[in-house]
Amino acid sequence: MKSTRRMPGLLLSLLMLGTLLTGCGGSSADDSGTGTAEGSSASGEKSMVIATGQSCTTLDPVLNYDGWYTVRFGIGQTLTKFDDDFSVSGWLVEDDYTSSDDNTVWIFTVRDDVVFSNGTKLTAELVKASIENVFENGTRGPEYFTYESIEADGQTLTITTAEAEPILPNKLADPLFVIIDTSVDMTNIADEGPVGTGPFVVDTFDVTTKEITVSRNENYWAGEVAMDQITFMYTEDQSTLTMSLQSGDVDAVYNLSMTAVGDFENDPNYNVIRSASGRTTHGFMNQNGLLGDEVLRQALLRYIDRDTYCETLLNGQYVPGKTLVTSASNYGYDELTDINAYDPESAVQLLDDAGYLDIDGDGYRETPDGEQIDLQFIYYTGRPEQQIVVEAMQAECMNLGIRITPQVYDSQTVMDLLQSGDYDLCCVSINIMNIGDPESHLRTYFTSDGTYNSFGFRNAEFDAIVEELSATSDADARVELVKEAEQILLDESVCIYFCYPIMNFVTTGNVSGITSTPADYYWVSEETDIQ
């Protein structure tokens, strides 16, 4: 067996060196309190309110991407965890995990000092049951790996996979694999939440407002939990998020709009915590409709000025997109060839030559067959850049003679529509590096049978590259395979890559222990506190 202690991910070169913390004032924005009596309830307990434009529809971590919130809200933890450079290390397991030479047998040692929030000791048998639950009651497990067997012996967990899985520890760090106690009654897990190992337990969850309140896990295994209670308030309205922080109604905001964050950065009463991210803001183009014509896709790609979007409209807080994987990585942003780089004259010529003309004189082109063009562009506002880039593209493409109609929904509806294919254009911000590596994203969104590939892209060469990637352990070889896959996506004019976000948390000055990390999973911990 070969040791893989602290097995490195493919390192994400950070846009900034570490986390940037500015404006570390010692008082809250409002001397009368933050809506929680300066962090204390009437009984003297510490509480805080965190506002976010991202939330879950259920508390069952195997459904959709709801496991992200089990981890973000401090309810559950995974076997492994990502560091800020996307290397992976043990969390609920020790660092001494090993694999067979062919990467099909992985052996983990489950920590001996971990208990669930109900006091039950974490054993390899309970870890085994939790992983099996992902495959039995969820749908996304096979996107990550297929196991032949999972064996438990005391604290030793052995996973044997059907194919080589050289980065299995990375995959187990995805919140889909958050470890929960499945031996309890899980009938109401969607509303009441799971029994996890994190510093907090679920108090209440409002399925209508998506507001969730968590309280201290009295059985937490990793140290004293500073907070008694945290409420996560959900709204995708960026103005509400900003005003709630200014008024003191909330103590922290996740991913504040780039048009507002500068105001807090220069105020000593607030902390601004920034980090690079593995995110890319996509514009999926559905090839099952009018955008099945590559000429039209190419024209759209060449006509939009992503540099100006990022520099001017997004206040320099985002990096212009080019490749699928963020420019903050080593996956070819400066090497790969974009055949559809900004070239508005070429876009016009493409459409003219293909017969996309304004036949009826209304200022908009029709298809060569005379069909009206009105591309429905769906998006959500929980990520502040999306409305800006969608509306900018709409306005810009008017001059190209292409009508685009934006349609805004909540984030879960957009993800549902993305999966069903009921759209022309779809703007979504997605963490490409959800396993510290692009493999999972390439498979989920772009392979022929990918769960979220409803937009008609099919390419046998691309599929073969992803299959080879999944079995390749050499880090340099993996990088080259990802680049090959990315180049195919560029050459086939598959998707718009608008920009790469820089993530932030903005808190009042009396808050500490909230983190913004490149993995975008870890928000609160036992160290989260308010004075």
Secondary structure as a PSIPRED ss2 file (coil, helix, strand):
# PSIPRED VFORMAT (PSIPRED V4.0)

   1 M C   1.000  0.000  0.000
   2 K E   0.000  0.000  1.000
   3 S E   0.000  0.000  1.000
   4 T C   1.000  0.000  0.000
   5 R C   1.000  0.000  0.000
   6 R C   1.000  0.000  0.000
   7 M C   1.000  0.000  0.000
   8 P C   1.000  0.000  0.000
   9 G C   1.000  0.000  0.000
  10 L C   1.000  0.000  0.000
  11 L C   1.000  0.000  0.000
  12 L C   1.000  0.000  0.000
  13 S C   1.000  0.000  0.000
  14 L C   1.000  0.000  0.000
  15 L C   1.000  0.000  0.000
  16 M C   1.000  0.000  0.000
  17 L C   1.000  0.000  0.000
  18 G C   1.000  0.000  0.000
  19 T C   1.000  0.000  0.000
  20 L E   0.000  0.000  1.000
  21 L E   0.000  0.000  1.000
  22 T E   0.000  0.000  1.000
  23 G C   1.000  0.000  0.000
  24 C C   1.000  0.000  0.000
  25 G C   1.000  0.000  0.000
  26 G C   1.000  0.000  0.000
  27 S C   1.000  0.000  0.000
  28 S C   1.000  0.000  0.000
  29 A C   1.000  0.000  0.000
  30 D C   1.000  0.000  0.000
  31 D C   1.000  0.000  0.000
  32 S C   1.000  0.000  0.000
  33 G C   1.000  0.000  0.000
  34 T C   1.000  0.000  0.000
  35 G C   1.000  0.000  0.000
  36 T C   1.000  0.000  0.000
  37 A C   1.000  0.000  0.000
  38 E C   1.000  0.000  0.000
  39 G C   1.000  0.000  0.000
  40 S E   0.000  0.000  1.000
  41 S C   1.000  0.000  0.000
  42 A C   1.000  0.000  0.000
  43 S C   1.000  0.000  0.000
  44 G C   1.000  0.000  0.000
  45 E C   1.000  0.000  0.000
  46 K E   0.000  0.000  1.000
  47 S E   0.000  0.000  1.000
  48 M E   0.000  0.000  1.000
  49 V E   0.000  0.000  1.000
  50 I E   0.000  0.000  1.000
  51 A E   0.000  0.000  1.000
  52 T E   0.000  0.000  1.000
  53 G C   1.000  0.000  0.000
  54 Q C   1.000  0.000  0.000
  55 S C   1.000  0.000  0.000
  56 C C   1.000  0.000  0.000
  57 T C   1.000  0.000  0.000
  58 T C   1.000  0.000  0.000
  59 L C   1.000  0.000  0.000
  60 D C   1.000  0.000  0.000
  61 P C   1.000  0.000  0.000
  62 V C   1.000  0.000  0.000
  63 L C   1.000  0.000  0.000
  64 N C   1.000  0.000  0.000
  65 Y C   1.000  0.000  0.000
  66 D C   1.000  0.000  0.000
  67 G H   0.000  1.000  0.000
  68 W H   0.000  1.000  0.000
  69 Y H   0.000  1.000  0.000
  70 T H   0.000  1.000  0.000
  71 V H   0.000  1.000  0.000
  72 R H   0.000  1.000  0.000
  73 F C   1.000  0.000  0.000
  74 G C   1.000  0.000  0.000
  75 I C   1.000  0.000  0.000
  76 G C   1.000  0.000  0.000
  77 Q C   1.000  0.000  0.000
  78 T C   1.000  0.000  0.000
  79 L C   1.000  0.000  0.000
  80 T E   0.000  0.000  1.000
  81 K E   0.000  0.000  1.000
  82 F E   0.000  0.000  1.000
  83 D C   1.000  0.000  0.000
  84 D C   1.000  0.000  0.000
  85 D C   1.000  0.000  0.000
  86 F C   1.000  0.000  0.000
  87 S C   1.000  0.000  0.000
  88 V E   0.000  0.000  1.000
  89 S E   0.000  0.000  1.000
  90 G E   0.000  0.000  1.000
  91 W C   1.000  0.000  0.000
  92 L C   1.000  0.000  0.000
  93 V E   0.000  0.000  1.000
  94 E C   1.000  0.000  0.000
  95 D C   1.000  0.000  0.000
  96 D C   1.000  0.000  0.000
  97 Y C   1.000  0.000  0.000
  98 T E   0.000  0.000  1.000
  99 S E   0.000  0.000  1.000
 100 S C   1.000  0.000  0.000
 101 D C   1.000  0.000  0.000
 102 D C   1.000  0.000  0.000
 103 N C   1.000  0.000  0.000
 104 T C   1.000  0.000  0.000
 105 V E   0.000  0.000  1.000
 106 W E   0.000  0.000  1.000
 107 I E   0.000  0.000  1.000
 108 F E   0.000  0.000  1.000
 109 T E   0.000  0.000  1.000
 110 V E   0.000  0.000  1.000
 111 R C   1.000  0.000  0.000
 112 D C   1.000  0.000  0.000
 113 D C   1.000  0.000  0.000
 114 V C   1.000  0.000  0.000
 115 V E   0.000  0.000  1.000
 116 F C   1.000  0.000  0.000
 117 S C   1.000  0.000  0.000
 118 N C   1.000  0.000  0.000
 119 G C   1.000  0.000  0.000
 120 T C   1.000  0.000  0.000
 121 K E   0.000  0.000  1.000
 122 L C   1.000  0.000  0.000
 123 T C   1.000  0.000  0.000
 124 A H   0.000  1.000  0.000
 125 E H   0.000  1.000  0.000
 126 L H   0.000  1.000  0.000
 127 V H   0.000  1.000  0.000
 128 K H   0.000  1.000  0.000
 129 A H   0.000  1.000  0.000
 130 S H   0.000  1.000  0.000
 131 I H   0.000  1.000  0.000
 132 E H   0.000  1.000  0.000
 133 N H   0.000  1.000  0.000
 134 V H   0.000  1.000  0.000
 135 F H   0.000  1.000  0.000
 136 E H   0.000  1.000  0.000
 137 N H   0.000  1.000  0.000
 138 G C   1.000  0.000  0.000
 139 T C   1.000  0.000  0.000
 140 R C   1.000  0.000  0.000
 141 G H   0.000  1.000  0.000
 142 P H   0.000  1.000  0.000
 143 E H   0.000  1.000  0.000
 144 Y C   1.000  0.000  0.000
 145 F C   1.000  0.000  0.000
 146 T C   1.000  0.000  0.000
 147 Y E   0.000  0.000  1.000
 148 E E   0.000  0.000  1.000
 149 S E   0.000  0.000  1.000
 150 I E   0.000  0.000  1.000
 151 E E   0.000  0.000  1.000
 152 A E   0.000  0.000  1.000
 153 D E   0.000  0.000  1.000
 154 G C   1.000  0.000  0.000
 155 Q C   1.000  0.000  0.000
 156 T E   0.000  0.000  1.000
 157 L E   0.000  0.000  1.000
 158 T E   0.000  0.000  1.000
 159 I E   0.000  0.000  1.000
 160 T E   0.000  0.000  1.000
 161 T E   0.000  0.000  1.000
 162 A C   1.000  0.000  0.000
 163 E C   1.000  0.000  0.000
 164 A C   1.000  0.000  0.000
 165 E C   1.000  0.000  0.000
 166 P C   1.000  0.000  0.000
 167 I C   1.000  0.000  0.000
 168 L H   0.000  1.000  0.000
 169 P H   0.000  1.000  0.000
 170 N H   0.000  1.000  0.000
 171 K H   0.000  1.000  0.000
 172 L C   1.000  0.000  0.000
 173 A C   1.000  0.000  0.000
 174 D C   1.000  0.000  0.000
 175 P H   0.000  1.000  0.000
 176 L H   0.000  1.000  0.000
 177 F H   0.000  1.000  0.000
 178 V C   1.000  0.000  0.000
 179 I C   1.000  0.000  0.000
 180 I C   1.000  0.000  0.000
 181 D C   1.000  0.000  0.000
 182 T C   1.000  0.000  0.000
 183 S C   1.000  0.000  0.000
 184 V C   1.000  0.000  0.000
 185 D C   1.000  0.000  0.000
 186 M C   1.000  0.000  0.000
 187 T C   1.000  0.000  0.000
 188 N C   1.000  0.000  0.000
 189 I H   0.000  1.000  0.000
 190 A H   0.000  1.000  0.000
 191 D H   0.000  1.000  0.000
 192 E H   0.000  1.000  0.000
 193 G C   1.000  0.000  0.000
 194 P C   1.000  0.000  0.000
 195 V C   1.000  0.000  0.000
 196 G C   1.000  0.000  0.000
 197 T C   1.000  0.000  0.000
 198 G C   1.000  0.000  0.000
 199 P C   1.000  0.000  0.000
 200 F E   0.000  0.000  1.000
 201 V E   0.000  0.000  1.000
 202 V E   0.000  0.000  1.000
 203 D E   0.000  0.000  1.000
 204 T E   0.000  0.000  1.000
 205 F E   0.000  0.000  1.000
 206 D C   1.000  0.000  0.000
 207 V C   1.000  0.000  0.000
 208 T C   1.000  0.000  0.000
 209 T C   1.000  0.000  0.000
 210 K C   1.000  0.000  0.000
 211 E C   1.000  0.000  0.000
 212 I E   0.000  0.000  1.000
 213 T E   0.000  0.000  1.000
 214 V E   0.000  0.000  1.000
 215 S E   0.000  0.000  1.000
 216 R E   0.000  0.000  1.000
 217 N C   1.000  0.000  0.000
 218 E C   1.000  0.000  0.000
 219 N C   1.000  0.000  0.000
 220 Y C   1.000  0.000  0.000
 221 W C   1.000  0.000  0.000
 222 A C   1.000  0.000  0.000
 223 G C   1.000  0.000  0.000
 224 E C   1.000  0.000  0.000
 225 V C   1.000  0.000  0.000
 226 A C   1.000  0.000  0.000
 227 M C   1.000  0.000  0.000
 228 D C   1.000  0.000  0.000
 229 Q E   0.000  0.000  1.000
 230 I E   0.000  0.000  1.000
 231 T E   0.000  0.000  1.000
 232 F E   0.000  0.000  1.000
 233 M E   0.000  0.000  1.000
 234 Y E   0.000  0.000  1.000
 235 T C   1.000  0.000  0.000
 236 E C   1.000  0.000  0.000
 237 D C   1.000  0.000  0.000
 238 Q H   0.000  1.000  0.000
 239 S H   0.000  1.000  0.000
 240 T H   0.000  1.000  0.000
 241 L H   0.000  1.000  0.000
 242 T H   0.000  1.000  0.000
 243 M H   0.000  1.000  0.000
 244 S H   0.000  1.000  0.000
 245 L H   0.000  1.000  0.000
 246 Q H   0.000  1.000  0.000
 247 S H   0.000  1.000  0.000
 248 G C   1.000  0.000  0.000
 249 D C   1.000  0.000  0.000
 250 V C   1.000  0.000  0.000
 251 D C   1.000  0.000  0.000
 252 A E   0.000  0.000  1.000
 253 V E   0.000  0.000  1.000
 254 Y E   0.000  0.000  1.000
 255 N C   1.000  0.000  0.000
 256 L C   1.000  0.000  0.000
 257 S C   1.000  0.000  0.000
 258 M C   1.000  0.000  0.000
 259 T C   1.000  0.000  0.000
 260 A C   1.000  0.000  0.000
 261 V H   0.000  1.000  0.000
 262 G H   0.000  1.000  0.000
 263 D H   0.000  1.000  0.000
 264 F H   0.000  1.000  0.000
 265 E H   0.000  1.000  0.000
 266 N C   1.000  0.000  0.000
 267 D C   1.000  0.000  0.000
 268 P C   1.000  0.000  0.000
 269 N C   1.000  0.000  0.000
 270 Y E   0.000  0.000  1.000
 271 N E   0.000  0.000  1.000
 272 V E   0.000  0.000  1.000
 273 I E   0.000  0.000  1.000
 274 R E   0.000  0.000  1.000
 275 S E   0.000  0.000  1.000
 276 A E   0.000  0.000  1.000
 277 S C   1.000  0.000  0.000
 278 G C   1.000  0.000  0.000
 279 R E   0.000  0.000  1.000
 280 T E   0.000  0.000  1.000
 281 T E   0.000  0.000  1.000
 282 H E   0.000  0.000  1.000
 283 G E   0.000  0.000  1.000
 284 F E   0.000  0.000  1.000
 285 M E   0.000  0.000  1.000
 286 N C   1.000  0.000  0.000
 287 Q C   1.000  0.000  0.000
 288 N C   1.000  0.000  0.000
 289 G C   1.000  0.000  0.000
 290 L H   0.000  1.000  0.000
 291 L H   0.000  1.000  0.000
 292 G H   0.000  1.000  0.000
 293 D C   1.000  0.000  0.000
 294 E H   0.000  1.000  0.000
 295 V H   0.000  1.000  0.000
 296 L H   0.000  1.000  0.000
 297 R H   0.000  1.000  0.000
 298 Q H   0.000  1.000  0.000
 299 A H   0.000  1.000  0.000
 300 L H   0.000  1.000  0.000
 301 L H   0.000  1.000  0.000
 302 R H   0.000  1.000  0.000
 303 Y H   0.000  1.000  0.000
 304 I C   1.000  0.000  0.000
 305 D C   1.000  0.000  0.000
 306 R H   0.000  1.000  0.000
 307 D H   0.000  1.000  0.000
 308 T H   0.000  1.000  0.000
 309 Y H   0.000  1.000  0.000
 310 C H   0.000  1.000  0.000
 311 E H   0.000  1.000  0.000
 312 T H   0.000  1.000  0.000
 313 L H   0.000  1.000  0.000
 314 L C   1.000  0.000  0.000
 315 N C   1.000  0.000  0.000
 316 G C   1.000  0.000  0.000
 317 Q C   1.000  0.000  0.000
 318 Y E   0.000  0.000  1.000
 319 V E   0.000  0.000  1.000
 320 P E   0.000  0.000  1.000
 321 G C   1.000  0.000  0.000
 322 K C   1.000  0.000  0.000
 323 T C   1.000  0.000  0.000
 324 L C   1.000  0.000  0.000
 325 V C   1.000  0.000  0.000
 326 T C   1.000  0.000  0.000
 327 S C   1.000  0.000  0.000
 328 A C   1.000  0.000  0.000
 329 S C   1.000  0.000  0.000
 330 N C   1.000  0.000  0.000
 331 Y C   1.000  0.000  0.000
 332 G C   1.000  0.000  0.000
 333 Y C   1.000  0.000  0.000
 334 D C   1.000  0.000  0.000
 335 E C   1.000  0.000  0.000
 336 L C   1.000  0.000  0.000
 337 T C   1.000  0.000  0.000
 338 D C   1.000  0.000  0.000
 339 I C   1.000  0.000  0.000
 340 N C   1.000  0.000  0.000
 341 A C   1.000  0.000  0.000
 342 Y C   1.000  0.000  0.000
 343 D C   1.000  0.000  0.000
 344 P H   0.000  1.000  0.000
 345 E H   0.000  1.000  0.000
 346 S H   0.000  1.000  0.000
 347 A H   0.000  1.000  0.000
 348 V H   0.000  1.000  0.000
 349 Q H   0.000  1.000  0.000
 350 L H   0.000  1.000  0.000
 351 L H   0.000  1.000  0.000
 352 D H   0.000  1.000  0.000
 353 D H   0.000  1.000  0.000
 354 A H   0.000  1.000  0.000
 355 G C   1.000  0.000  0.000
 356 Y C   1.000  0.000  0.000
 357 L E   0.000  0.000  1.000
 358 D C   1.000  0.000  0.000
 359 I C   1.000  0.000  0.000
 360 D C   1.000  0.000  0.000
 361 G C   1.000  0.000  0.000
 362 D C   1.000  0.000  0.000
 363 G C   1.000  0.000  0.000
 364 Y C   1.000  0.000  0.000
 365 R C   1.000  0.000  0.000
 366 E E   0.000  0.000  1.000
 367 T C   1.000  0.000  0.000
 368 P C   1.000  0.000  0.000
 369 D C   1.000  0.000  0.000
 370 G C   1.000  0.000  0.000
 371 E C   1.000  0.000  0.000
 372 Q E   0.000  0.000  1.000
 373 I C   1.000  0.000  0.000
 374 D C   1.000  0.000  0.000
 375 L E   0.000  0.000  1.000
 376 Q E   0.000  0.000  1.000
 377 F E   0.000  0.000  1.000
 378 I E   0.000  0.000  1.000
 379 Y E   0.000  0.000  1.000
 380 Y C   1.000  0.000  0.000
 381 T C   1.000  0.000  0.000
 382 G C   1.000  0.000  0.000
 383 R C   1.000  0.000  0.000
 384 P C   1.000  0.000  0.000
 385 E H   0.000  1.000  0.000
 386 Q H   0.000  1.000  0.000
 387 Q H   0.000  1.000  0.000
 388 I H   0.000  1.000  0.000
 389 V H   0.000  1.000  0.000
 390 V H   0.000  1.000  0.000
 391 E H   0.000  1.000  0.000
 392 A H   0.000  1.000  0.000
 393 M H   0.000  1.000  0.000
 394 Q H   0.000  1.000  0.000
 395 A H   0.000  1.000  0.000
 396 E H   0.000  1.000  0.000
 397 C H   0.000  1.000  0.000
 398 M H   0.000  1.000  0.000
 399 N C   1.000  0.000  0.000
 400 L C   1.000  0.000  0.000
 401 G C   1.000  0.000  0.000
 402 I C   1.000  0.000  0.000
 403 R C   1.000  0.000  0.000
 404 I E   0.000  0.000  1.000
 405 T E   0.000  0.000  1.000
 406 P E   0.000  0.000  1.000
 407 Q E   0.000  0.000  1.000
 408 V E   0.000  0.000  1.000
 409 Y C   1.000  0.000  0.000
 410 D C   1.000  0.000  0.000
 411 S H   0.000  1.000  0.000
 412 Q H   0.000  1.000  0.000
 413 T H   0.000  1.000  0.000
 414 V H   0.000  1.000  0.000
 415 M H   0.000  1.000  0.000
 416 D H   0.000  1.000  0.000
 417 L H   0.000  1.000  0.000
 418 L H   0.000  1.000  0.000
 419 Q H   0.000  1.000  0.000
 420 S H   0.000  1.000  0.000
 421 G C   1.000  0.000  0.000
 422 D C   1.000  0.000  0.000
 423 Y C   1.000  0.000  0.000
 424 D C   1.000  0.000  0.000
 425 L E   0.000  0.000  1.000
 426 C E   0.000  0.000  1.000
 427 C E   0.000  0.000  1.000
 428 V E   0.000  0.000  1.000
 429 S E   0.000  0.000  1.000
 430 I E   0.000  0.000  1.000
 431 N E   0.000  0.000  1.000
 432 I C   1.000  0.000  0.000
 433 M C   1.000  0.000  0.000
 434 N C   1.000  0.000  0.000
 435 I C   1.000  0.000  0.000
 436 G C   1.000  0.000  0.000
 437 D C   1.000  0.000  0.000
 438 P C   1.000  0.000  0.000
 439 E H   0.000  1.000  0.000
 440 S H   0.000  1.000  0.000
 441 H H   0.000  1.000  0.000
 442 L H   0.000  1.000  0.000
 443 R H   0.000  1.000  0.000
 444 T H   0.000  1.000  0.000
 445 Y H   0.000  1.000  0.000
 446 F H   0.000  1.000  0.000
 447 T C   1.000  0.000  0.000
 448 S C   1.000  0.000  0.000
 449 D C   1.000  0.000  0.000
 450 G C   1.000  0.000  0.000
 451 T C   1.000  0.000  0.000
 452 Y C   1.000  0.000  0.000
 453 N C   1.000  0.000  0.000
 454 S C   1.000  0.000  0.000
 455 F C   1.000  0.000  0.000
 456 G C   1.000  0.000  0.000
 457 F C   1.000  0.000  0.000
 458 R C   1.000  0.000  0.000
 459 N C   1.000  0.000  0.000
 460 A H   0.000  1.000  0.000
 461 E H   0.000  1.000  0.000
 462 F H   0.000  1.000  0.000
 463 D H   0.000  1.000  0.000
 464 A H   0.000  1.000  0.000
 465 I H   0.000  1.000  0.000
 466 V H   0.000  1.000  0.000
 467 E H   0.000  1.000  0.000
 468 E H   0.000  1.000  0.000
 469 L H   0.000  1.000  0.000
 470 S H   0.000  1.000  0.000
 471 A C   1.000  0.000  0.000
 472 T C   1.000  0.000  0.000
 473 S C   1.000  0.000  0.000
 474 D C   1.000  0.000  0.000
 475 A H   0.000  1.000  0.000
 476 D H   0.000  1.000  0.000
 477 A H   0.000  1.000  0.000
 478 R H   0.000  1.000  0.000
 479 V H   0.000  1.000  0.000
 480 E H   0.000  1.000  0.000
 481 L H   0.000  1.000  0.000
 482 V H   0.000  1.000  0.000
 483 K H   0.000  1.000  0.000
 484 E H   0.000  1.000  0.000
 485 A H   0.000  1.000  0.000
 486 E H   0.000  1.000  0.000
 487 Q H   0.000  1.000  0.000
 488 I H   0.000  1.000  0.000
 489 L H   0.000  1.000  0.000
 490 L H   0.000  1.000  0.000
 491 D H   0.000  1.000  0.000
 492 E C   1.000  0.000  0.000
 493 S C   1.000  0.000  0.000
 494 V C   1.000  0.000  0.000
 495 C E   0.000  0.000  1.000
 496 I E   0.000  0.000  1.000
 497 Y E   0.000  0.000  1.000
 498 F E   0.000  0.000  1.000
 499 C E   0.000  0.000  1.000
 500 Y E   0.000  0.000  1.000
 501 P E   0.000  0.000  1.000
 502 I E   0.000  0.000  1.000
 503 M E   0.000  0.000  1.000
 504 N E   0.000  0.000  1.000
 505 F E   0.000  0.000  1.000
 506 V E   0.000  0.000  1.000
 507 T E   0.000  0.000  1.000
 508 T E   0.000  0.000  1.000
 509 G C   1.000  0.000  0.000
 510 N C   1.000  0.000  0.000
 511 V E   0.000  0.000  1.000
 512 S E   0.000  0.000  1.000
 513 G C   1.000  0.000  0.000
 514 I C   1.000  0.000  0.000
 515 T C   1.000  0.000  0.000
 516 S C   1.000  0.000  0.000
 517 T C   1.000  0.000  0.000
 518 P C   1.000  0.000  0.000
 519 A C   1.000  0.000  0.000
 520 D C   1.000  0.000  0.000
 521 Y C   1.000  0.000  0.000
 522 Y C   1.000  0.000  0.000
 523 W C   1.000  0.000  0.000
 524 V C   1.000  0.000  0.000
 525 S C   1.000  0.000  0.000
 526 E C   1.000  0.000  0.000
 527 E C   1.000  0.000  0.000
 528 T C   1.000  0.000  0.000
 529 D E   0.000  0.000  1.000
 530 I E   0.000  0.000  1.000
 531 Q C   1.000  0.000  0.000
